[in-house]
Amino acid sequence: MEAYAQLREGWSRVHDVAVDAESLLNLHGFEHTASHSKRVAEEAARLAIRFDVEPLGARTAGYLHDISAVFPNHHRIAIAEKLGIEILPEEYVFPMIIHQKISKAMACDLFSIQDEAVLNAIECHTTLKAQPSRMDLVLFVADKIEWDQTGTPPYLHALLSALDKSLEHAALVYLTYLWEQREKLRVVHPWLIEAYRYLCQTIHV
């Protein structure tokens, strides 16, 4: 596929998701993302076992959730258009956020992932969405525990405590953290709004 032509130059697949994801990210200079993705994969597998979700799928989703980091922000809208991805107004304003959708496409197209639960979790790992699946929640929460910034996440203690109640409670901790500072955000993605409202209603906050 034309959108991936340059990405594939110099990349040899061994058909092991962990190895292939790391090699592609490293090839394009994204060692930090490769390290983050490995940590998310390991955390997602742990959470999956804890909450009776399929751990291999969770691990796969973790390795591939940020695979679209290989595309710079200023190229992401054009790439999404080439891939036939629906682009929301908020994603035009803040292209970083469409990386979750591009990662889903790459997981399918480049890594031959066909498990819809895995693909759908990758697609909403940044924003979540209303009526999330258990796999969606596992990847979302794992990504927030093993965030890709320096230092300790300001919400981490509350999120880890909320896991003693449920994945939904933990996800809502992070969504509430964002919601309370939404005026400072470049955009508030509609999926995030829907996820926040859904979880608020579901767990009666």
Rosetta constraint file for C-alpha pairs under 8 A:
AtomPair CA 1 CA 5 HARMONIC 6.38 0.50
AtomPair CA 3 CA 79 HARMONIC 6.31 0.50
AtomPair CA 3 CA 82 HARMONIC 6.49 0.50
AtomPair CA 3 CA 83 HARMONIC 7.19 0.50
AtomPair CA 4 CA 8 HARMONIC 6.42 0.50
AtomPair CA 5 CA 9 HARMONIC 7.08 0.50
AtomPair CA 7 CA 11 HARMONIC 7.60 0.50
AtomPair CA 7 CA 24 HARMONIC 7.91 0.50
AtomPair CA 7 CA 70 HARMONIC 7.88 0.50
AtomPair CA 8 CA 12 HARMONIC 7.88 0.50
AtomPair CA 10 CA 27 HARMONIC 7.78 0.50
AtomPair CA 11 CA 23 HARMONIC 7.30 0.50
AtomPair CA 11 CA 24 HARMONIC 6.35 0.50
AtomPair CA 11 CA 27 HARMONIC 7.30 0.50
AtomPair CA 12 CA 20 HARMONIC 7.79 0.50
AtomPair CA 13 CA 20 HARMONIC 5.62 0.50
AtomPair CA 14 CA 19 HARMONIC 7.32 0.50
AtomPair CA 14 CA 20 HARMONIC 6.47 0.50
AtomPair CA 15 CA 19 HARMONIC 7.92 0.50
AtomPair CA 15 CA 20 HARMONIC 6.70 0.50
AtomPair CA 15 CA 111 HARMONIC 7.73 0.50
AtomPair CA 16 CA 20 HARMONIC 5.84 0.50
AtomPair CA 17 CA 21 HARMONIC 5.76 0.50
AtomPair CA 17 CA 60 HARMONIC 6.70 0.50
AtomPair CA 17 CA 63 HARMONIC 7.15 0.50
AtomPair CA 17 CA 64 HARMONIC 7.96 0.50
AtomPair CA 17 CA 111 HARMONIC 7.11 0.50
AtomPair CA 18 CA 22 HARMONIC 6.23 0.50
AtomPair CA 18 CA 38 HARMONIC 7.67 0.50
AtomPair CA 18 CA 60 HARMONIC 7.51 0.50
AtomPair CA 18 CA 63 HARMONIC 6.14 0.50
AtomPair CA 19 CA 23 HARMONIC 6.06 0.50
AtomPair CA 20 CA 24 HARMONIC 6.13 0.50
AtomPair CA 21 CA 25 HARMONIC 6.25 0.50
AtomPair CA 21 CA 34 HARMONIC 7.39 0.50
AtomPair CA 21 CA 63 HARMONIC 6.45 0.50
AtomPair CA 21 CA 64 HARMONIC 6.53 0.50
AtomPair CA 21 CA 67 HARMONIC 6.92 0.50
AtomPair CA 22 CA 26 HARMONIC 5.96 0.50
AtomPair CA 22 CA 31 HARMONIC 7.81 0.50
AtomPair CA 22 CA 34 HARMONIC 5.27 0.50
AtomPair CA 23 CA 27 HARMONIC 5.87 0.50
AtomPair CA 24 CA 28 HARMONIC 6.56 0.50
AtomPair CA 25 CA 29 HARMONIC 6.36 0.50
AtomPair CA 25 CA 30 HARMONIC 4.91 0.50
AtomPair CA 25 CA 31 HARMONIC 6.32 0.50
AtomPair CA 25 CA 33 HARMONIC 7.07 0.50
AtomPair CA 25 CA 34 HARMONIC 5.89 0.50
AtomPair CA 25 CA 67 HARMONIC 6.96 0.50
AtomPair CA 25 CA 69 HARMONIC 7.70 0.50
AtomPair CA 25 CA 70 HARMONIC 6.51 0.50
AtomPair CA 26 CA 30 HARMONIC 5.17 0.50
AtomPair CA 26 CA 31 HARMONIC 5.01 0.50
AtomPair CA 26 CA 34 HARMONIC 6.90 0.50
AtomPair CA 28 CA 70 HARMONIC 6.28 0.50
AtomPair CA 30 CA 34 HARMONIC 6.31 0.50
AtomPair CA 30 CA 69 HARMONIC 7.41 0.50
AtomPair CA 30 CA 70 HARMONIC 7.13 0.50
AtomPair CA 31 CA 35 HARMONIC 6.20 0.50
AtomPair CA 32 CA 36 HARMONIC 6.20 0.50
AtomPair CA 33 CA 37 HARMONIC 5.94 0.50
AtomPair CA 33 CA 66 HARMONIC 7.15 0.50
AtomPair CA 33 CA 69 HARMONIC 7.36 0.50
AtomPair CA 33 CA 148 HARMONIC 7.43 0.50
AtomPair CA 34 CA 38 HARMONIC 6.22 0.50
AtomPair CA 34 CA 63 HARMONIC 7.94 0.50
AtomPair CA 35 CA 39 HARMONIC 6.40 0.50
AtomPair CA 36 CA 40 HARMONIC 6.20 0.50
AtomPair CA 36 CA 146 HARMONIC 6.98 0.50
AtomPair CA 36 CA 147 HARMONIC 7.29 0.50
AtomPair CA 36 CA 148 HARMONIC 5.90 0.50
AtomPair CA 37 CA 41 HARMONIC 6.02 0.50
AtomPair CA 37 CA 62 HARMONIC 5.82 0.50
AtomPair CA 37 CA 63 HARMONIC 4.96 0.50
AtomPair CA 37 CA 64 HARMONIC 7.13 0.50
AtomPair CA 37 CA 65 HARMONIC 7.24 0.50
AtomPair CA 37 CA 66 HARMONIC 6.88 0.50
AtomPair CA 38 CA 42 HARMONIC 6.28 0.50
AtomPair CA 38 CA 62 HARMONIC 7.02 0.50
AtomPair CA 38 CA 63 HARMONIC 5.82 0.50
AtomPair CA 39 CA 43 HARMONIC 6.15 0.50
AtomPair CA 39 CA 146 HARMONIC 6.35 0.50
AtomPair CA 40 CA 44 HARMONIC 5.84 0.50
AtomPair CA 40 CA 59 HARMONIC 7.86 0.50
AtomPair CA 40 CA 62 HARMONIC 5.14 0.50
AtomPair CA 40 CA 63 HARMONIC 7.12 0.50
AtomPair CA 40 CA 139 HARMONIC 7.67 0.50
AtomPair CA 40 CA 142 HARMONIC 5.54 0.50
AtomPair CA 40 CA 143 HARMONIC 5.50 0.50
AtomPair CA 40 CA 145 HARMONIC 7.95 0.50
AtomPair CA 40 CA 146 HARMONIC 5.75 0.50
AtomPair CA 41 CA 45 HARMONIC 6.19 0.50
AtomPair CA 41 CA 58 HARMONIC 6.88 0.50
AtomPair CA 41 CA 59 HARMONIC 4.36 0.50
AtomPair CA 41 CA 60 HARMONIC 6.70 0.50
AtomPair CA 41 CA 61 HARMONIC 6.93 0.50
AtomPair CA 41 CA 62 HARMONIC 3.83 0.50
AtomPair CA 41 CA 63 HARMONIC 5.31 0.50
AtomPair CA 41 CA 142 HARMONIC 7.80 0.50
AtomPair CA 42 CA 46 HARMONIC 6.35 0.50
AtomPair CA 42 CA 59 HARMONIC 6.30 0.50
AtomPair CA 42 CA 62 HARMONIC 7.56 0.50
AtomPair CA 43 CA 47 HARMONIC 6.16 0.50
AtomPair CA 43 CA 142 HARMONIC 5.48 0.50
AtomPair CA 43 CA 145 HARMONIC 7.99 0.50
AtomPair CA 43 CA 146 HARMONIC 7.56 0.50
AtomPair CA 44 CA 48 HARMONIC 5.95 0.50
AtomPair CA 44 CA 55 HARMONIC 7.36 0.50
AtomPair CA 44 CA 58 HARMONIC 5.43 0.50
AtomPair CA 44 CA 59 HARMONIC 5.78 0.50
AtomPair CA 44 CA 62 HARMONIC 6.40 0.50
AtomPair CA 44 CA 138 HARMONIC 5.82 0.50
AtomPair CA 44 CA 139 HARMONIC 5.65 0.50
AtomPair CA 44 CA 141 HARMONIC 7.92 0.50
AtomPair CA 44 CA 142 HARMONIC 5.15 0.50
AtomPair CA 44 CA 143 HARMONIC 7.96 0.50
AtomPair CA 45 CA 49 HARMONIC 6.29 0.50
AtomPair CA 45 CA 55 HARMONIC 4.66 0.50
AtomPair CA 45 CA 56 HARMONIC 6.80 0.50
AtomPair CA 45 CA 58 HARMONIC 5.51 0.50
AtomPair CA 45 CA 59 HARMONIC 5.11 0.50
AtomPair CA 46 CA 50 HARMONIC 6.27 0.50
AtomPair CA 46 CA 55 HARMONIC 7.40 0.50
AtomPair CA 47 CA 51 HARMONIC 6.02 0.50
AtomPair CA 47 CA 53 HARMONIC 7.92 0.50
AtomPair CA 47 CA 138 HARMONIC 6.18 0.50
AtomPair CA 47 CA 142 HARMONIC 7.43 0.50
AtomPair CA 48 CA 52 HARMONIC 5.68 0.50
AtomPair CA 48 CA 53 HARMONIC 4.41 0.50
AtomPair CA 48 CA 54 HARMONIC 6.03 0.50
AtomPair CA 48 CA 55 HARMONIC 5.02 0.50
AtomPair CA 48 CA 58 HARMONIC 6.51 0.50
AtomPair CA 48 CA 135 HARMONIC 7.75 0.50
AtomPair CA 48 CA 138 HARMONIC 6.34 0.50
AtomPair CA 49 CA 53 HARMONIC 6.11 0.50
AtomPair CA 49 CA 54 HARMONIC 7.22 0.50
AtomPair CA 49 CA 55 HARMONIC 5.99 0.50
AtomPair CA 51 CA 167 HARMONIC 7.91 0.50
AtomPair CA 53 CA 58 HARMONIC 7.67 0.50
AtomPair CA 53 CA 134 HARMONIC 6.70 0.50
AtomPair CA 53 CA 135 HARMONIC 6.61 0.50
AtomPair CA 54 CA 58 HARMONIC 6.42 0.50
AtomPair CA 54 CA 135 HARMONIC 7.92 0.50
AtomPair CA 55 CA 59 HARMONIC 6.01 0.50
AtomPair CA 56 CA 60 HARMONIC 6.17 0.50
AtomPair CA 57 CA 61 HARMONIC 6.17 0.50
AtomPair CA 57 CA 115 HARMONIC 7.84 0.50
AtomPair CA 57 CA 117 HARMONIC 7.87 0.50
AtomPair CA 57 CA 118 HARMONIC 5.91 0.50
AtomPair CA 58 CA 62 HARMONIC 6.22 0.50
AtomPair CA 58 CA 118 HARMONIC 6.85 0.50
AtomPair CA 58 CA 135 HARMONIC 6.57 0.50
AtomPair CA 58 CA 138 HARMONIC 7.12 0.50
AtomPair CA 58 CA 139 HARMONIC 6.60 0.50
AtomPair CA 59 CA 63 HARMONIC 6.39 0.50
AtomPair CA 60 CA 64 HARMONIC 6.37 0.50
AtomPair CA 60 CA 118 HARMONIC 7.32 0.50
AtomPair CA 61 CA 65 HARMONIC 5.65 0.50
AtomPair CA 61 CA 118 HARMONIC 5.47 0.50
AtomPair CA 61 CA 119 HARMONIC 7.26 0.50
AtomPair CA 61 CA 121 HARMONIC 6.95 0.50
AtomPair CA 61 CA 122 HARMONIC 5.94 0.50
AtomPair CA 61 CA 139 HARMONIC 6.91 0.50
AtomPair CA 62 CA 122 HARMONIC 7.90 0.50
AtomPair CA 62 CA 139 HARMONIC 6.46 0.50
AtomPair CA 62 CA 143 HARMONIC 7.79 0.50
AtomPair CA 63 CA 67 HARMONIC 7.67 0.50
AtomPair CA 64 CA 103 HARMONIC 6.76 0.50
AtomPair CA 64 CA 107 HARMONIC 6.35 0.50
AtomPair CA 64 CA 122 HARMONIC 7.35 0.50
AtomPair CA 65 CA 100 HARMONIC 6.78 0.50
AtomPair CA 65 CA 103 HARMONIC 5.87 0.50
AtomPair CA 65 CA 104 HARMONIC 7.34 0.50
AtomPair CA 65 CA 122 HARMONIC 4.99 0.50
AtomPair CA 65 CA 123 HARMONIC 7.82 0.50
AtomPair CA 65 CA 125 HARMONIC 7.09 0.50
AtomPair CA 66 CA 99 HARMONIC 7.18 0.50
AtomPair CA 66 CA 100 HARMONIC 6.99 0.50
AtomPair CA 66 CA 103 HARMONIC 6.08 0.50
AtomPair CA 67 CA 103 HARMONIC 5.51 0.50
AtomPair CA 67 CA 106 HARMONIC 7.37 0.50
AtomPair CA 67 CA 107 HARMONIC 7.88 0.50
AtomPair CA 68 CA 99 HARMONIC 5.79 0.50
AtomPair CA 68 CA 100 HARMONIC 7.62 0.50
AtomPair CA 68 CA 102 HARMONIC 5.95 0.50
AtomPair CA 68 CA 103 HARMONIC 4.88 0.50
AtomPair CA 68 CA 106 HARMONIC 7.19 0.50
AtomPair CA 69 CA 99 HARMONIC 7.19 0.50
AtomPair CA 71 CA 75 HARMONIC 6.25 0.50
AtomPair CA 71 CA 76 HARMONIC 6.25 0.50
AtomPair CA 72 CA 76 HARMONIC 6.47 0.50
AtomPair CA 73 CA 77 HARMONIC 7.97 0.50
AtomPair CA 73 CA 95 HARMONIC 5.88 0.50
AtomPair CA 73 CA 96 HARMONIC 5.58 0.50
AtomPair CA 74 CA 95 HARMONIC 7.25 0.50
AtomPair CA 75 CA 79 HARMONIC 6.19 0.50
AtomPair CA 76 CA 80 HARMONIC 5.97 0.50
AtomPair CA 76 CA 95 HARMONIC 6.23 0.50
AtomPair CA 76 CA 96 HARMONIC 7.53 0.50
AtomPair CA 76 CA 98 HARMONIC 7.25 0.50
AtomPair CA 76 CA 99 HARMONIC 7.20 0.50
AtomPair CA 76 CA 102 HARMONIC 7.99 0.50
AtomPair CA 77 CA 81 HARMONIC 6.17 0.50
AtomPair CA 77 CA 87 HARMONIC 7.79 0.50
AtomPair CA 77 CA 91 HARMONIC 8.00 0.50
AtomPair CA 77 CA 92 HARMONIC 6.87 0.50
AtomPair CA 77 CA 95 HARMONIC 6.37 0.50
AtomPair CA 77 CA 98 HARMONIC 7.76 0.50
AtomPair CA 78 CA 82 HARMONIC 6.27 0.50
AtomPair CA 79 CA 83 HARMONIC 6.21 0.50
AtomPair CA 79 CA 102 HARMONIC 7.89 0.50
AtomPair CA 80 CA 84 HARMONIC 6.21 0.50
AtomPair CA 80 CA 85 HARMONIC 5.15 0.50
AtomPair CA 80 CA 86 HARMONIC 7.65 0.50
AtomPair CA 80 CA 87 HARMONIC 7.40 0.50
AtomPair CA 80 CA 98 HARMONIC 7.90 0.50
AtomPair CA 80 CA 102 HARMONIC 6.38 0.50
AtomPair CA 81 CA 85 HARMONIC 5.89 0.50
AtomPair CA 81 CA 86 HARMONIC 7.70 0.50
AtomPair CA 81 CA 87 HARMONIC 7.80 0.50
AtomPair CA 83 CA 105 HARMONIC 7.59 0.50
AtomPair CA 85 CA 101 HARMONIC 7.34 0.50
AtomPair CA 85 CA 102 HARMONIC 7.75 0.50
AtomPair CA 87 CA 91 HARMONIC 6.16 0.50
AtomPair CA 87 CA 92 HARMONIC 7.02 0.50
AtomPair CA 87 CA 98 HARMONIC 7.66 0.50
AtomPair CA 88 CA 92 HARMONIC 6.68 0.50
AtomPair CA 89 CA 93 HARMONIC 6.56 0.50
AtomPair CA 90 CA 94 HARMONIC 6.15 0.50
AtomPair CA 90 CA 187 HARMONIC 6.09 0.50
AtomPair CA 90 CA 188 HARMONIC 7.37 0.50
AtomPair CA 90 CA 189 HARMONIC 6.14 0.50
AtomPair CA 91 CA 95 HARMONIC 4.96 0.50
AtomPair CA 91 CA 96 HARMONIC 7.48 0.50
AtomPair CA 91 CA 97 HARMONIC 6.06 0.50
AtomPair CA 91 CA 98 HARMONIC 5.77 0.50
AtomPair CA 91 CA 189 HARMONIC 7.82 0.50
AtomPair CA 93 CA 186 HARMONIC 8.00 0.50
AtomPair CA 93 CA 187 HARMONIC 7.48 0.50
AtomPair CA 94 CA 98 HARMONIC 7.97 0.50
AtomPair CA 94 CA 186 HARMONIC 6.92 0.50
AtomPair CA 94 CA 187 HARMONIC 6.87 0.50
AtomPair CA 95 CA 99 HARMONIC 7.44 0.50
AtomPair CA 97 CA 126 HARMONIC 7.37 0.50
AtomPair CA 98 CA 102 HARMONIC 6.54 0.50
AtomPair CA 99 CA 103 HARMONIC 5.95 0.50
AtomPair CA 100 CA 104 HARMONIC 6.43 0.50
AtomPair CA 100 CA 122 HARMONIC 6.15 0.50
AtomPair CA 100 CA 123 HARMONIC 4.80 0.50
AtomPair CA 100 CA 124 HARMONIC 6.16 0.50
AtomPair CA 100 CA 125 HARMONIC 6.51 0.50
AtomPair CA 100 CA 126 HARMONIC 6.66 0.50
AtomPair CA 101 CA 105 HARMONIC 6.54 0.50
AtomPair CA 101 CA 122 HARMONIC 7.44 0.50
AtomPair CA 101 CA 123 HARMONIC 4.73 0.50
AtomPair CA 101 CA 124 HARMONIC 7.41 0.50
AtomPair CA 102 CA 106 HARMONIC 6.18 0.50
AtomPair CA 102 CA 123 HARMONIC 7.76 0.50
AtomPair CA 103 CA 107 HARMONIC 6.02 0.50
AtomPair CA 103 CA 122 HARMONIC 6.71 0.50
AtomPair CA 103 CA 123 HARMONIC 6.94 0.50
AtomPair CA 104 CA 108 HARMONIC 6.47 0.50
AtomPair CA 104 CA 119 HARMONIC 5.39 0.50
AtomPair CA 104 CA 120 HARMONIC 7.23 0.50
AtomPair CA 104 CA 122 HARMONIC 5.53 0.50
AtomPair CA 104 CA 123 HARMONIC 5.26 0.50
AtomPair CA 105 CA 109 HARMONIC 5.96 0.50
AtomPair CA 106 CA 110 HARMONIC 5.27 0.50
AtomPair CA 106 CA 111 HARMONIC 6.89 0.50
AtomPair CA 107 CA 111 HARMONIC 4.99 0.50
AtomPair CA 107 CA 112 HARMONIC 6.46 0.50
AtomPair CA 107 CA 113 HARMONIC 5.61 0.50
AtomPair CA 107 CA 119 HARMONIC 7.11 0.50
AtomPair CA 108 CA 112 HARMONIC 4.80 0.50
AtomPair CA 108 CA 113 HARMONIC 4.62 0.50
AtomPair CA 108 CA 114 HARMONIC 6.22 0.50
AtomPair CA 108 CA 119 HARMONIC 7.42 0.50
AtomPair CA 109 CA 113 HARMONIC 7.63 0.50
AtomPair CA 113 CA 118 HARMONIC 7.88 0.50
AtomPair CA 113 CA 119 HARMONIC 7.35 0.50
AtomPair CA 114 CA 119 HARMONIC 7.37 0.50
AtomPair CA 115 CA 119 HARMONIC 6.31 0.50
AtomPair CA 116 CA 120 HARMONIC 5.82 0.50
AtomPair CA 117 CA 121 HARMONIC 6.13 0.50
AtomPair CA 117 CA 133 HARMONIC 7.77 0.50
AtomPair CA 117 CA 135 HARMONIC 6.35 0.50
AtomPair CA 117 CA 136 HARMONIC 7.61 0.50
AtomPair CA 118 CA 122 HARMONIC 6.32 0.50
AtomPair CA 118 CA 135 HARMONIC 6.96 0.50
AtomPair CA 118 CA 136 HARMONIC 7.95 0.50
AtomPair CA 119 CA 123 HARMONIC 6.26 0.50
AtomPair CA 120 CA 124 HARMONIC 6.63 0.50
AtomPair CA 120 CA 136 HARMONIC 7.00 0.50
AtomPair CA 121 CA 125 HARMONIC 5.89 0.50
AtomPair CA 121 CA 133 HARMONIC 7.85 0.50
AtomPair CA 121 CA 135 HARMONIC 5.99 0.50
AtomPair CA 121 CA 136 HARMONIC 4.17 0.50
AtomPair CA 121 CA 137 HARMONIC 7.70 0.50
AtomPair CA 121 CA 139 HARMONIC 6.45 0.50
AtomPair CA 121 CA 140 HARMONIC 7.66 0.50
AtomPair CA 122 CA 136 HARMONIC 7.54 0.50
AtomPair CA 122 CA 139 HARMONIC 7.49 0.50
AtomPair CA 124 CA 128 HARMONIC 4.64 0.50
AtomPair CA 124 CA 129 HARMONIC 6.44 0.50
AtomPair CA 124 CA 136 HARMONIC 7.07 0.50
AtomPair CA 124 CA 140 HARMONIC 7.67 0.50
AtomPair CA 125 CA 136 HARMONIC 6.86 0.50
AtomPair CA 125 CA 139 HARMONIC 6.22 0.50
AtomPair CA 125 CA 140 HARMONIC 4.75 0.50
AtomPair CA 125 CA 143 HARMONIC 7.38 0.50
AtomPair CA 126 CA 140 HARMONIC 6.70 0.50
AtomPair CA 127 CA 189 HARMONIC 6.99 0.50
AtomPair CA 127 CA 191 HARMONIC 5.99 0.50
AtomPair CA 127 CA 192 HARMONIC 4.67 0.50
AtomPair CA 127 CA 195 HARMONIC 7.69 0.50
AtomPair CA 128 CA 132 HARMONIC 6.95 0.50
AtomPair CA 128 CA 136 HARMONIC 7.06 0.50
AtomPair CA 128 CA 137 HARMONIC 7.58 0.50
AtomPair CA 128 CA 140 HARMONIC 6.66 0.50
AtomPair CA 128 CA 191 HARMONIC 6.43 0.50
AtomPair CA 128 CA 192 HARMONIC 5.89 0.50
AtomPair CA 128 CA 195 HARMONIC 5.95 0.50
AtomPair CA 129 CA 191 HARMONIC 4.80 0.50
AtomPair CA 129 CA 192 HARMONIC 5.97 0.50
AtomPair CA 129 CA 194 HARMONIC 6.00 0.50
AtomPair CA 129 CA 195 HARMONIC 4.38 0.50
AtomPair CA 130 CA 191 HARMONIC 6.98 0.50
AtomPair CA 130 CA 194 HARMONIC 5.20 0.50
AtomPair CA 130 CA 195 HARMONIC 4.22 0.50
AtomPair CA 130 CA 196 HARMONIC 7.70 0.50
AtomPair CA 130 CA 197 HARMONIC 7.88 0.50
AtomPair CA 130 CA 198 HARMONIC 5.57 0.50
AtomPair CA 130 CA 199 HARMONIC 7.68 0.50
AtomPair CA 131 CA 195 HARMONIC 7.25 0.50
AtomPair CA 131 CA 198 HARMONIC 6.90 0.50
AtomPair CA 132 CA 136 HARMONIC 5.62 0.50
AtomPair CA 132 CA 137 HARMONIC 6.44 0.50
AtomPair CA 132 CA 195 HARMONIC 7.74 0.50
AtomPair CA 133 CA 137 HARMONIC 6.36 0.50
AtomPair CA 134 CA 138 HARMONIC 6.16 0.50
AtomPair CA 135 CA 139 HARMONIC 6.27 0.50
AtomPair CA 136 CA 140 HARMONIC 6.05 0.50
AtomPair CA 137 CA 141 HARMONIC 5.95 0.50
AtomPair CA 137 CA 167 HARMONIC 6.28 0.50
AtomPair CA 137 CA 168 HARMONIC 7.05 0.50
AtomPair CA 137 CA 171 HARMONIC 6.87 0.50
AtomPair CA 138 CA 142 HARMONIC 6.03 0.50
AtomPair CA 138 CA 167 HARMONIC 7.08 0.50
AtomPair CA 139 CA 143 HARMONIC 6.04 0.50
AtomPair CA 140 CA 144 HARMONIC 6.47 0.50
AtomPair CA 140 CA 171 HARMONIC 7.17 0.50
AtomPair CA 141 CA 145 HARMONIC 6.22 0.50
AtomPair CA 141 CA 167 HARMONIC 7.43 0.50
AtomPair CA 141 CA 170 HARMONIC 6.87 0.50
AtomPair CA 141 CA 171 HARMONIC 5.84 0.50
AtomPair CA 142 CA 146 HARMONIC 6.13 0.50
AtomPair CA 143 CA 147 HARMONIC 5.64 0.50
AtomPair CA 144 CA 174 HARMONIC 7.49 0.50
AtomPair CA 145 CA 153 HARMONIC 7.60 0.50
AtomPair CA 145 CA 156 HARMONIC 6.51 0.50
AtomPair CA 147 CA 153 HARMONIC 7.25 0.50
AtomPair CA 152 CA 156 HARMONIC 7.14 0.50
AtomPair CA 155 CA 159 HARMONIC 6.11 0.50
AtomPair CA 155 CA 173 HARMONIC 7.16 0.50
AtomPair CA 155 CA 174 HARMONIC 6.60 0.50
AtomPair CA 155 CA 177 HARMONIC 6.93 0.50
AtomPair CA 156 CA 160 HARMONIC 6.07 0.50
AtomPair CA 157 CA 161 HARMONIC 6.20 0.50
AtomPair CA 158 CA 162 HARMONIC 6.08 0.50
AtomPair CA 158 CA 170 HARMONIC 7.86 0.50
AtomPair CA 158 CA 173 HARMONIC 6.78 0.50
AtomPair CA 159 CA 163 HARMONIC 6.44 0.50
AtomPair CA 159 CA 169 HARMONIC 7.82 0.50
AtomPair CA 159 CA 170 HARMONIC 4.82 0.50
AtomPair CA 159 CA 171 HARMONIC 7.40 0.50
AtomPair CA 159 CA 173 HARMONIC 5.58 0.50
AtomPair CA 159 CA 174 HARMONIC 6.97 0.50
AtomPair CA 160 CA 164 HARMONIC 7.40 0.50
AtomPair CA 160 CA 170 HARMONIC 6.86 0.50
AtomPair CA 161 CA 165 HARMONIC 7.82 0.50
AtomPair CA 161 CA 170 HARMONIC 7.74 0.50
AtomPair CA 162 CA 166 HARMONIC 6.56 0.50
AtomPair CA 162 CA 167 HARMONIC 7.69 0.50
AtomPair CA 162 CA 169 HARMONIC 5.40 0.50
AtomPair CA 162 CA 170 HARMONIC 4.77 0.50
AtomPair CA 162 CA 173 HARMONIC 7.44 0.50
AtomPair CA 163 CA 167 HARMONIC 5.68 0.50
AtomPair CA 163 CA 169 HARMONIC 6.61 0.50
AtomPair CA 163 CA 170 HARMONIC 5.21 0.50
AtomPair CA 165 CA 169 HARMONIC 6.39 0.50
AtomPair CA 165 CA 170 HARMONIC 7.90 0.50
AtomPair CA 166 CA 170 HARMONIC 6.45 0.50
AtomPair CA 167 CA 171 HARMONIC 6.12 0.50
AtomPair CA 168 CA 172 HARMONIC 6.13 0.50
AtomPair CA 168 CA 199 HARMONIC 6.79 0.50
AtomPair CA 168 CA 203 HARMONIC 7.72 0.50
AtomPair CA 169 CA 173 HARMONIC 6.43 0.50
AtomPair CA 169 CA 199 HARMONIC 7.96 0.50
AtomPair CA 169 CA 203 HARMONIC 7.45 0.50
AtomPair CA 170 CA 174 HARMONIC 7.01 0.50
AtomPair CA 171 CA 175 HARMONIC 6.34 0.50
AtomPair CA 172 CA 176 HARMONIC 5.80 0.50
AtomPair CA 172 CA 196 HARMONIC 6.67 0.50
AtomPair CA 172 CA 199 HARMONIC 6.48 0.50
AtomPair CA 172 CA 200 HARMONIC 7.47 0.50
AtomPair CA 173 CA 177 HARMONIC 6.21 0.50
AtomPair CA 174 CA 178 HARMONIC 6.42 0.50
AtomPair CA 175 CA 179 HARMONIC 5.98 0.50
AtomPair CA 175 CA 192 HARMONIC 7.44 0.50
AtomPair CA 175 CA 196 HARMONIC 5.93 0.50
AtomPair CA 176 CA 180 HARMONIC 6.00 0.50
AtomPair CA 176 CA 196 HARMONIC 7.24 0.50
AtomPair CA 177 CA 181 HARMONIC 6.90 0.50
AtomPair CA 178 CA 182 HARMONIC 5.89 0.50
AtomPair CA 179 CA 196 HARMONIC 7.99 0.50
AtomPair CA 181 CA 185 HARMONIC 6.98 0.50
AtomPair CA 182 CA 187 HARMONIC 7.90 0.50
AtomPair CA 182 CA 188 HARMONIC 6.63 0.50
AtomPair CA 188 CA 192 HARMONIC 6.93 0.50
AtomPair CA 188 CA 193 HARMONIC 7.11 0.50
AtomPair CA 189 CA 193 HARMONIC 6.55 0.50
AtomPair CA 190 CA 194 HARMONIC 6.16 0.50
AtomPair CA 191 CA 195 HARMONIC 6.02 0.50
AtomPair CA 192 CA 196 HARMONIC 6.01 0.50
AtomPair CA 193 CA 197 HARMONIC 6.19 0.50
AtomPair CA 194 CA 198 HARMONIC 5.94 0.50
AtomPair CA 195 CA 199 HARMONIC 6.09 0.50
AtomPair CA 196 CA 200 HARMONIC 6.09 0.50
AtomPair CA 197 CA 201 HARMONIC 6.22 0.50
AtomPair CA 198 CA 202 HARMONIC 5.97 0.50
AtomPair CA 199 CA 203 HARMONIC 5.96 0.50
AtomPair CA 199 CA 204 HARMONIC 7.94 0.50
AtomPair CA 200 CA 204 HARMONIC 5.74 0.50
AtomPair CA 200 CA 205 HARMONIC 5.08 0.50
AtomPair CA 201 CA 205 HARMONIC 6.64 0.50
